[in-house]
Amino acid sequence: MVMTEPEADAIWSLDTINKIIKIIGNPIAFVSDS
């Protein structure tokens, strides 16, 4: 799949942001529920 630089950067950024949210959000949600 060929993409332009901006498209590749945008997809990479969204994927990275989602991973960061899960890493940060899951422990917070776990602690809040406990």
N, C-alpha and C positions, 0 to 999 in steps of 0.2 A: 504494500500500500504506500503510494507516494503522497507526501504532504509537503506543503510549504513550511518554512521555518515558523511563522506565527501560529499556524494550525498545530504543529507538533508541540510548540511551547505551551499553547493553551490546553491541549489535552494532557500533557505531562503535569502542568500546574494543577488542573482539576483533580487528577488522580492522586497527586501528592497531598493536596489539601484534604481530600476525603480520607486518606490514610492518617493524616495528622489529627483530624477531627475524631476518628475512631480511637486512636491511641490516647488522646487527651480526654475524650468524652466518655469512654467506657469506664475508666476508673472513677471518674466523677459521678457517673450514674450509679455505679456499684456502691460507692460510699453514701450517696444520697438515699438510696433505697434501704440501706442497712440501718 
